[in-house]
Amino acid sequence: ANRELEREVGERRRAESALRESNRQLGQALHRLRDTQEAVVQRERLHALGLMARGVVCSFNNMLFPVIGFTELLIEKPEVMDDRAQALHYLTMIRTAAKESAAVVEHLDEFYRQRDSHEKVELVDIAQVLEDAVRITAHRWRTQALAAGLNLSVQTRYESRPEVEGSRSELLEAVSNLLLNAADAMKRDGTIGVELRDDVGQALITVRDEGSGMSEEVRLRCMEPFFSTKGMGGSGLGLGIVYGIVSRHGGTIEIESAEGRGTSLIVALPKFRSDKAPQLPEVNEETSASAQARILVVDDETLVREVLQAYLETDGHLVTTAENGELGLETFRAGKFDVVLTDRAMPEMNGDQLALAIKSLNPDMPVVLLTGFGDETADGGPKIPGIDYVLGKPFSMDSLRTTLATALRRT
């Protein structure tokens, strides 16, 4: 009996050991699978970004042409400056083209911005998301269509402008993927329809194409990860990513399609309920120019310093400039200033380090960070020690005036 008991105990221990080893291997396999999934999704986003970048290059060059062209006209034909109306027209066209170029970069950055696992939930205007998605993706689908000898257009129709709670950047990515899929399905001239309407507490987004449609088998499987009808040209993750984003927002996706009759994808998202509206802080609308101030501008780019100095002196401020962080700190120690504007990316002493050094000398000195990296302002406020305000380049005179007025009210 003892021998039988020892045998049973031994078998049980071997079974427990085998189970622990199996669980360990399973945990490792799940960890590897999770890493692989993240890598594949990241690769899909890079693929989508690369496709859009091809169209952006063409559009960006088109936008830069009037900037260079009108500038050369003003330089080569200075007599144009005598015609005030003509000169103002040229300058207005230059500014418009430059702002459109900046908008392309801003939207492209927003499309691909890294998602924070604790990304802030916000009120999202779905109609604005649709408009931005059409603008972002147009650089790709329009160029792709023209290269194939096709004429594609997008028609939008908004019966209402509902709001939802969620991540604006994720919803923008989802709609962008739907538009790109619709464009890929179009093999002849036609129109992609984008509609938005209310339906019993839901915001309904419909993206409709006039492509070849789907068979019933494809319609049932198109949301599966890695399922693709594009052969080597697709990863099969586009609609899978959309499905994941919509699900995280408590929504659903319905597909209506038949071979030869096009496809409609209907996304239903729960509308924001006004009875649980958060208390949002009041926004100060004041944009008037502040009183004369002593301002230190620190930037290693000569042209940026010159533009900032011209901006500020136009409003009557007293401006001192420095070409790097170390000179900026020496200048600050030697003078008296009401506010400091500093670039972030500078050699030797960057803007972060300069801000901390200035705060150690005068904790009450307002410091405004100027940066070309738009994601640093994504959450609407500074995250960097020593920085009081952040302005994303390029910014307008009105934006600069508003920030300065707010900063100087603190002093």
DRENTOR-65016 format. One line per field, with one value per residue (C-alpha): residue number from 0; residue in three letters; chain; x negated, y, z negated. Coordinates in nm, 2 decimals, padded with zeros to 4 digits, always signed. Each point is the difference from the previous one (the first is absolute). Example, Ala and Ser with C-alpha at 12.3 -4.5 7.8 and 13.67 -1.06 7.14 Angstrom:
DRENTOR-65016
pos = 0, 1
code = ALA, SER
unit = A, A
x = -01.23, -00.14
y = -00.45, +00.34
z = -00.78, +00.07
***
This chain:
DRENTOR-65016
pos = 0, 1, 2, 3, 4, 5, 6, 7, 8, 9, 10, 11, 12, 13, 14, 15, 16, 17, 18, 19, 20, 21, 22, 23, 24, 25, 26, 27, 28, 29, 30, 31, 32, 33, 34, 35, 36, 37, 38, 39, 40, 41, 42, 43, 44, 45, 46, 47, 48, 49, 50, 51, 52, 53, 54, 55, 56, 57, 58, 59, 60, 61, 62, 63, 64, 65, 66, 67, 68, 69, 70, 71, 72, 73, 74, 75, 76, 77, 78, 79, 80, 81, 82, 83, 84, 85, 86, 87, 88, 89, 90, 91, 92, 93, 94, 95, 96, 97, 98, 99, 100, 101, 102, 103, 104, 105, 106, 107, 108, 109, 110, 111, 112, 113, 114, 115, 116, 117, 118, 119, 120, 121, 122, 123, 124, 125, 126, 127, 128, 129, 130, 131, 132, 133, 134, 135, 136, 137, 138, 139, 140, 141, 142, 143, 144, 145, 146, 147, 148, 149, 150, 151, 152, 153, 154, 155, 156, 157, 158, 159, 160, 161, 162, 163, 164, 165, 166, 167, 168, 169, 170, 171, 172, 173, 174, 175, 176, 177, 178, 179, 180, 181, 182, 183, 184, 185, 186, 187, 188, 189, 190, 191, 192, 193, 194, 195, 196, 197, 198, 199, 200, 201, 202, 203, 204, 205, 206, 207, 208, 209, 210, 211, 212, 213, 214, 215, 216, 217, 218, 219, 220, 221, 222, 223, 224, 225, 226, 227, 228, 229, 230, 231, 232, 233, 234, 235, 236, 237, 238, 239, 240, 241, 242, 243, 244, 245, 246, 247, 248, 249, 250, 251, 252, 253, 254, 255, 256, 257, 258, 259, 260, 261, 262, 263, 264, 265, 266, 267, 268, 269, 270, 271, 272, 273, 274, 275, 276, 277, 278, 279, 280, 281, 282, 283, 284, 285, 286, 287, 288, 289, 290, 291, 292, 293, 294, 295, 296, 297, 298, 299, 300, 301, 302, 303, 304, 305, 306, 307, 308, 309, 310, 311, 312, 313, 314, 315, 316, 317, 318, 319, 320, 321, 322, 323, 324, 325, 326, 327, 328, 329, 330, 331, 332, 333, 334, 335, 336, 337, 338, 339, 340, 341, 342, 343, 344, 345, 346, 347, 348, 349, 350, 351, 352, 353, 354, 355, 356, 357, 358, 359, 360, 361, 362, 363, 364, 365, 366, 367, 368, 369, 370, 371, 372, 373, 374, 375, 376, 377, 378, 379, 380, 381, 382, 383, 384, 385, 386, 387, 388, 389, 390, 391, 392, 393, 394, 395, 396, 397, 398, 399, 400, 401, 402, 403, 404, 405, 406, 407, 408, 409, 410
code = ALA, ASN, ARG, GLU, LEU, GLU, ARG, GLU, VAL, GLY, GLU, ARG, ARG, ARG, ALA, GLU, SER, ALA, LEU, ARG, GLU, SER, ASN, ARG, GLN, LEU, GLY, GLN, ALA, LEU, HIS, ARG, LEU, ARG, ASP, THR, GLN, GLU, ALA, VAL, VAL, GLN, ARG, GLU, ARG, LEU, HIS, ALA, LEU, GLY, LEU, MET, ALA, ARG, GLY, VAL, VAL, CYS, SER, PHE, ASN, ASN, MET, LEU, PHE, PRO, VAL, ILE, GLY, PHE, THR, GLU, LEU, LEU, ILE, GLU, LYS, PRO, GLU, VAL, MET, ASP, ASP, ARG, ALA, GLN, ALA, LEU, HIS, TYR, LEU, THR, MET, ILE, ARG, THR, ALA, ALA, LYS, GLU, SER, ALA, ALA, VAL, VAL, GLU, HIS, LEU, ASP, GLU, PHE, TYR, ARG, GLN, ARG, ASP, SER, HIS, GLU, LYS, VAL, GLU, LEU, VAL, ASP, ILE, ALA, GLN, VAL, LEU, GLU, ASP, ALA, VAL, ARG, ILE, THR, ALA, HIS, ARG, TRP, ARG, THR, GLN, ALA, LEU, ALA, ALA, GLY, LEU, ASN, LEU, SER, VAL, GLN, THR, ARG, TYR, GLU, SER, ARG, PRO, GLU, VAL, GLU, GLY, SER, ARG, SER, GLU, LEU, LEU, GLU, ALA, VAL, SER, ASN, LEU, LEU, LEU, ASN, ALA, ALA, ASP, ALA, MET, LYS, ARG, ASP, GLY, THR, ILE, GLY, VAL, GLU, LEU, ARG, ASP, ASP, VAL, GLY, GLN, ALA, LEU, ILE, THR, VAL, ARG, ASP, GLU, GLY, SER, GLY, MET, SER, GLU, GLU, VAL, ARG, LEU, ARG, CYS, MET, GLU, PRO, PHE, PHE, SER, THR, LYS, GLY, MET, GLY, GLY, SER, GLY, LEU, GLY, LEU, GLY, ILE, VAL, TYR, GLY, ILE, VAL, SER, ARG, HIS, GLY, GLY, THR, ILE, GLU, ILE, GLU, SER, ALA, GLU, GLY, ARG, GLY, THR, SER, LEU, ILE, VAL, ALA, LEU, PRO, LYS, PHE, ARG, SER, ASP, LYS, ALA, PRO, GLN, LEU, PRO, GLU, VAL, ASN, GLU, GLU, THR, SER, ALA, SER, ALA, GLN, ALA, ARG, ILE, LEU, VAL, VAL, ASP, ASP, GLU, THR, LEU, VAL, ARG, GLU, VAL, LEU, GLN, ALA, TYR, LEU, GLU, THR, ASP, GLY, HIS, LEU, VAL, THR, THR, ALA, GLU, ASN, GLY, GLU, LEU, GLY, LEU, GLU, THR, PHE, ARG, ALA, GLY, LYS, PHE, ASP, VAL, VAL, LEU, THR, ASP, ARG, ALA, MET, PRO, GLU, MET, ASN, GLY, ASP, GLN, LEU, ALA, LEU, ALA, ILE, LYS, SER, LEU, ASN, PRO, ASP, MET, PRO, VAL, VAL, LEU, LEU, THR, GLY, PHE, GLY, ASP, GLU, THR, ALA, ASP, GLY, GLY, PRO, LYS, ILE, PRO, GLY, ILE, ASP, TYR, VAL, LEU, GLY, LYS, PRO, PHE, SER, MET, ASP, SER, LEU, ARG, THR, THR, LEU, ALA, THR, ALA, LEU, ARG, ARG, THR
unit = A, A, A, A, A, A, A, A, A, A, A, A, A, A, A, A, A, A, A, A, A, A, A, A, A, A, A, A, A, A, A, A, A, A, A, A, A, A, A, A, A, A, A, A, A, A, A, A, A, A, A, A, A, A, A, A, A, A, A, A, A, A, A, A, A, A, A, A, A, A, A, A, A, A, A, A, A, A, A, A, A, A, A, A, A, A, A, A, A, A, A, A, A, A, A, A, A, A, A, A, A, A, A, A, A, A, A, A, A, A, A, A, A, A, A, A, A, A, A, A, A, A, A, A, A, A, A, A, A, A, A, A, A, A, A, A, A, A, A, A, A, A, A, A, A, A, A, A, A, A, A, A, A, A, A, A, A, A, A, A, A, A, A, A, A, A, A, A, A, A, A, A, A, A, A, A, A, A, A, A, A, A, A, A, A, A, A, A, A, A, A, A, A, A, A, A, A, A, A, A, A, A, A, A, A, A, A, A, A, A, A, A, A, A, A, A, A, A, A, A, A, A, A, A, A, A, A, A, A, A, A, A, A, A, A, A, A, A, A, A, A, A, A, A, A, A, A, A, A, A, A, A, A, A, A, A, A, A, A, A, A, A, A, A, A, A, A, A, A, A, A, A, A, A, A, A, A, A, A, A, A, A, A, A, A, A, A, A, A, A, A, A, A, A, A, A, A, A, A, A, A, A, A, A, A, A, A, A, A, A, A, A, A, A, A, A, A, A, A, A, A, A, A, A, A, A, A, A, A, A, A, A, A, A, A, A, A, A, A, A, A, A, A, A, A, A, A, A, A, A, A, A, A, A, A, A, A, A, A, A, A, A, A, A, A, A, A, A, A, A, A, A, A, A, A, A, A, A, A, A, A, A, A, A, A, A, A, A, A, A, A, A, A, A, A, A, A, A, A, A, A, A, A, A, A, A, A, A, A, A, A
x = +00.00, -00.28, -00.17, +00.33, +00.04, -00.36, +00.06, +00.32, -00.18, -00.28, +00.24, +00.18, -00.32, -00.11, +00.34, -00.02, -00.35, +00.11, +00.30, -00.23, -00.23, +00.29, +00.14, -00.35, -00.03, +00.35, -00.07, -00.31, +00.19, +00.27, -00.26, -00.17, +00.35, +00.08, -00.34, +00.06, +00.35, -00.13, -00.28, +00.23, +00.25, -00.28, -00.13, +00.35, +00.01, -00.34, +00.12, +00.31, -00.22, -00.24, +00.29, +00.14, -00.35, -00.03, +00.30, -00.11, -00.33, +00.19, +00.25, -00.28, -00.20, +00.32, +00.05, -00.36, +00.01, +00.20, -00.21, -00.32, +00.16, +00.17, -00.31, -00.23, +00.24, -00.03, -00.38, -00.05, +00.26, -00.03, +00.23, +00.29, -00.04, +00.12, +00.33, +00.13, +00.30, -00.21, -00.27, +00.26, +00.15, -00.33, -00.07, +00.35, -00.06, -00.33, +00.15, +00.29, -00.23, -00.23, +00.30, +00.13, -00.34, -00.02, +00.35, -00.11, -00.29, +00.22, +00.27, -00.26, -00.16, +00.33, +00.08, -00.31, -00.05, -00.09, +00.30, -00.03, +00.15, +00.17, +00.10, +00.24, +00.36, +00.14, +00.31, -00.04, +00.18, +00.05, +00.07, -00.33, -00.17, +00.15, -00.11, -00.35, -00.02, +00.11, -00.27, -00.27, +00.07, +00.06, -00.37, -00.02, +00.32, +00.01, -00.36, +00.05, +00.31, -00.15, -00.30, +00.24, +00.19, +00.30, +00.21, +00.11, +00.18, +00.14, +00.35, +00.09, +00.34, +00.06, +00.36, -00.13, -00.32, +00.01, -00.27, -00.14, -00.23, -00.33, -00.34, +00.01, -00.33, +00.12, +00.34, -00.19, -00.22, +00.31, +00.18, -00.32, -00.03, +00.36, -00.06, -00.33, +00.17, +00.29, -00.25, -00.18, +00.33, +00.06, -00.12, +00.18, +00.11, +00.24, +00.09, -00.07, +00.30, -00.05, +00.31, +00.07, +00.34, +00.17, +00.19, +00.15, -00.30, -00.26, -00.22, +00.01, -00.29, +00.04, -00.29, +00.13, -00.21, +00.10, -00.25, +00.04, +00.16, -00.06, +00.12, +00.18, -00.30, -00.23, +00.27, +00.01, -00.38, -00.12, -00.03, -00.23, -00.36, -00.23, +00.28, -00.06, +00.12, -00.30, -00.25, -00.35, +00.12, +00.18, -00.05, +00.37, -00.02, +00.17, +00.36, -00.12, -00.15, +00.33, +00.19, -00.22, +00.03, +00.38, +00.04, -00.21, +00.25, +00.30, +00.10, +00.08, -00.07, +00.24, -00.09, +00.24, -00.15, +00.07, -00.22, +00.02, +00.20, -00.26, -00.04, +00.13, -00.15, +00.22, -00.17, +00.24, -00.15, +00.19, +00.07, -00.12, +00.27, +00.04, +00.13, -00.35, -00.19, -00.33, -00.07, -00.24, -00.22, +00.09, -00.21, -00.13, +00.07, -00.22, -00.24, -00.09, -00.36, -00.16, -00.18, -00.36, -00.22, -00.37, -00.03, -00.30, +00.02, -00.24, -00.01, -00.29, +00.17, -00.08, +00.31, +00.22, -00.16, +00.05, +00.37, +00.06, -00.17, +00.20, +00.32, -00.07, -00.14, +00.31, +00.20, -00.25, -00.19, -00.36, -00.18, -00.34, -00.11, -00.25, -00.11, -00.03, +00.08, -00.33, +00.01, +00.36, -00.08, -00.28, +00.23, +00.27, -00.25, -00.12, +00.34, +00.35, +00.29, +00.37, +00.02, -00.23, +00.08, -00.23, -00.03, -00.02, -00.24, -00.33, -00.36, -00.20, +00.28, +00.35, +00.32, +00.08, -00.33, +00.02, +00.34, -00.11, -00.31, +00.22, +00.25, -00.29, -00.09, +00.36, +00.28, +00.27, -00.14, +00.25, -00.17, +00.16, -00.13, +00.00, +00.00, +00.05, +00.11, +00.38, +00.05, -00.14, +00.32, +00.24, +00.14, +00.06, -00.26, -00.37, -00.16, -00.36, -00.15, -00.07, +00.23, +00.31, +00.14, -00.05, +00.03, -00.02, -00.17, +00.11, +00.23, +00.18, -00.05, +00.34, -00.11, -00.32, +00.19, +00.25, -00.28, -00.20, +00.31, +00.07, -00.36, -00.04, +00.32, -00.18, -00.29
y = +00.00, +00.24, -00.08, +00.07, +00.33, +00.10, -00.07, +00.21, +00.29, -00.02, +00.01, +00.29, +00.20, -00.08, +00.11, +00.32, +00.07, -00.07, +00.23, +00.28, -00.04, +00.00, +00.32, +00.16, -00.09, +00.12, +00.34, +00.04, -00.08, +00.25, +00.26, -00.07, +00.01, +00.34, +00.14, -00.14, +00.15, +00.34, -00.01, -00.10, +00.28, +00.25, -00.13, +00.05, +00.36, +00.06, -00.15, +00.23, +00.30, -00.08, -00.03, +00.34, +00.15, -00.06, +00.22, +00.25, +00.05, +00.10, +00.22, +00.17, +00.08, +00.16, +00.21, +00.11, +00.11, +00.32, +00.08, -00.01, +00.15, +00.30, +00.07, -00.01, +00.24, +00.25, -00.03, +00.00, +00.27, +00.25, +00.24, -00.23, +00.14, +00.34, -00.16, -00.05, -00.22, -00.23, -00.04, -00.08, -00.25, -00.18, +00.01, -00.14, -00.29, -00.07, -00.01, -00.22, -00.26, +00.00, -00.06, -00.28, -00.16, +00.02, -00.15, -00.30, -00.06, +00.05, -00.24, -00.26, +00.02, -00.04, -00.31, -00.18, +00.14, -00.27, -00.09, +00.02, -00.30, +00.25, +00.24, +00.27, -00.04, +00.31, +00.13, -00.07, +00.19, -00.29, +00.23, +00.17, -00.34, -00.10, +00.33, -00.04, -00.36, +00.10, +00.27, -00.23, -00.29, +00.21, +00.03, -00.38, -00.10, +00.29, -00.05, -00.38, +00.05, +00.25, -00.23, -00.27, +00.23, +00.01, +00.29, -00.05, +00.24, +00.00, +00.14, +00.07, +00.05, +00.08, -00.01, +00.10, +00.05, -00.25, -00.02, -00.32, -00.07, -00.15, +00.04, +00.25, -00.14, -00.36, +00.09, +00.20, -00.31, -00.22, +00.23, +00.05, -00.38, -00.02, +00.27, -00.16, -00.34, +00.16, +00.16, -00.33, -00.16, +00.25, -00.13, +00.26, +00.36, +00.06, +00.15, -00.10, +00.11, +00.10, +00.05, +00.09, -00.01, -00.06, -00.32, -00.06, +00.10, -00.10, +00.18, -00.19, +00.04, -00.15, -00.04, -00.12, -00.09, -00.09, -00.28, -00.36, -00.10, -00.31, -00.36, -00.13, -00.19, +00.31, +00.21, -00.24, -00.03, +00.36, +00.10, -00.30, +00.10, -00.09, -00.07, +00.19, -00.01, +00.22, -00.28, +00.12, +00.36, -00.01, -00.13, -00.06, +00.22, +00.32, -00.10, -00.20, +00.32, +00.19, -00.28, +00.03, +00.38, -00.01, -00.27, +00.19, +00.29, -00.22, +00.00, -00.25, -00.05, -00.13, -00.08, +00.01, -00.13, -00.22, -00.08, +00.27, +00.23, +00.17, +00.00, +00.20, -00.01, +00.14, +00.09, +00.06, +00.19, +00.09, +00.37, +00.21, +00.05, +00.37, -00.11, -00.12, +00.29, +00.06, +00.34, +00.15, +00.29, +00.34, +00.11, +00.36, +00.14, +00.30, +00.04, +00.37, +00.09, +00.05, +00.31, +00.06, -00.27, -00.09, -00.34, -00.23, -00.23, -00.30, -00.20, -00.15, +00.06, +00.34, +00.04, -00.10, +00.26, +00.27, -00.09, +00.00, +00.33, +00.15, -00.14, +00.14, +00.33, +00.06, +00.00, +00.24, -00.25, +00.03, -00.31, -00.15, -00.31, -00.28, -00.27, -00.29, -00.10, +00.10, +00.35, +00.02, -00.07, +00.25, +00.26, -00.07, +00.04, +00.33, +00.16, +00.05, -00.18, -00.06, -00.33, -00.24, -00.18, -00.30, -00.26, -00.36, -00.17, +00.18, -00.12, -00.01, +00.14, -00.07, +00.18, -00.23, +00.06, +00.37, +00.02, -00.18, +00.23, +00.31, -00.13, -00.06, +00.37, +00.13, -00.25, +00.25, +00.07, -00.12, -00.24, -00.08, -00.30, +00.02, -00.34, -00.16, -00.33, +00.03, -00.30, +00.20, +00.22, -00.29, +00.00, +00.37, +00.08, -00.01, -00.32, +00.12, +00.13, +00.37, +00.07, +00.20, +00.01, -00.18, +00.13, -00.24, +00.13, +00.15, +00.23, +00.32, +00.34, -00.03, -00.32, +00.16, +00.31, -00.21, -00.20, +00.31, +00.17, -00.30, -00.03, +00.37, +00.01, -00.24, +00.23
z = +00.00, -00.08, +00.33, +00.18, -00.19, +00.08, +00.37, +00.00, -00.18, +00.25, +00.29, -00.14, -00.05, +00.35, +00.13, -00.20, +00.12, +00.36, -00.05, -00.13, +00.29, +00.24, -00.15, +00.02, +00.36, +00.07, -00.17, +00.21, +00.32, -00.09, -00.07, +00.34, +00.17, -00.16, +00.11, +00.36, +00.01, -00.10, +00.25, +00.28, -00.08, -00.02, +00.34, +00.15, -00.13, +00.15, +00.33, +00.00, -00.09, +00.29, +00.25, -00.11, +00.00, +00.38, +00.06, -00.26, +00.19, +00.31, -00.19, -00.20, +00.31, +00.15, -00.32, +00.00, +00.36, -00.06, -00.31, +00.21, +00.31, -00.16, -00.21, +00.31, +00.18, -00.29, +00.00, +00.38, +00.06, -00.29, +00.19, -00.09, -00.36, +00.14, +00.07, -00.35, +00.10, +00.22, -00.27, -00.26, +00.23, +00.05, -00.38, -00.07, +00.24, -00.16, -00.35, +00.12, +00.16, -00.30, -00.24, +00.22, -00.01, -00.38, -00.02, +00.20, -00.24, -00.30, +00.11, +00.11, -00.34, -00.17, +00.21, -00.11, -00.35, -00.25, -00.21, -00.38, -00.18, -00.22, +00.27, -00.12, +00.09, +00.16, +00.18, +00.37, +00.28, +00.24, +00.30, -00.06, -00.01, +00.33, +00.16, -00.13, +00.12, +00.35, +00.00, -00.13, +00.23, +00.31, +00.07, +00.04, +00.17, +00.24, +00.12, +00.02, +00.21, +00.23, +00.05, +00.11, +00.23, -00.23, -00.13, -00.36, -00.22, -00.35, -00.08, -00.36, -00.15, -00.37, -00.12, -00.35, -00.19, -00.29, -00.27, -00.15, -00.29, +00.09, +00.17, +00.29, +00.14, +00.00, +00.16, +00.26, +00.08, +00.03, +00.24, +00.20, +00.04, +00.12, +00.26, +00.12, +00.03, +00.20, +00.23, +00.05, +00.10, +00.28, +00.33, +00.22, -00.02, -00.28, -00.34, -00.36, -00.22, -00.36, -00.21, -00.36, -00.18, -00.33, -00.08, -00.35, -00.21, +00.25, +00.25, +00.33, +00.24, +00.35, +00.24, +00.34, +00.31, +00.36, +00.02, +00.10, -00.33, -00.21, +00.02, -00.30, -00.11, +00.02, -00.18, -00.29, -00.03, +00.08, -00.36, -00.09, -00.07, +00.29, +00.24, +00.33, +00.36, +00.11, +00.02, -00.08, +00.00, -00.33, -00.35, -00.07, -00.32, +00.12, -00.08, -00.30, -00.15, +00.08, -00.18, -00.31, -00.02, +00.05, -00.26, -00.26, +00.05, -00.06, +00.36, +00.27, +00.38, +00.25, +00.36, +00.29, +00.33, +00.30, +00.30, +00.26, -00.22, -00.22, -00.37, -00.29, -00.35, -00.27, -00.33, -00.30, -00.30, -00.32, -00.01, -00.28, -00.26, -00.11, -00.34, -00.10, +00.15, -00.18, -00.14, +00.25, -00.10, +00.14, +00.29, +00.00, +00.35, -00.04, +00.29, -00.02, +00.01, -00.34, -00.12, +00.09, -00.15, -00.02, +00.18, +00.03, +00.31, +00.01, +00.32, +00.20, +00.34, +00.13, +00.21, -00.29, -00.22, +00.26, +00.05, -00.37, -00.05, +00.28, -00.14, -00.35, +00.10, +00.22, -00.33, -00.16, -00.22, -00.09, +00.14, -00.08, +00.19, -00.07, +00.24, -00.25, -00.35, -00.17, +00.15, -00.09, -00.37, +00.00, +00.16, -00.26, -00.29, +00.14, +00.08, -00.12, +00.18, -00.04, +00.19, +00.18, +00.33, +00.07, +00.26, -00.13, +00.24, -00.04, -00.02, -00.33, -00.22, +00.13, -00.09, -00.29, -00.17, +00.07, -00.16, -00.31, -00.03, +00.03, -00.25, -00.25, +00.04, +00.01, -00.08, +00.10, +00.35, +00.27, +00.25, +00.34, +00.19, +00.38, +00.16, +00.34, -00.16, -00.01, -00.23, -00.29, +00.00, +00.06, -00.35, +00.00, -00.26, -00.09, -00.13, -00.03, -00.32, +00.01, +00.29, -00.05, +00.35, +00.33, +00.35, +00.29, +00.31, +00.23, -00.20, +00.10, -00.15, -00.17, -00.17, -00.12, -00.12, -00.20, -00.16, -00.09, -00.14, -00.22, -00.12, -00.07, -00.21, -00.24, -00.06
***
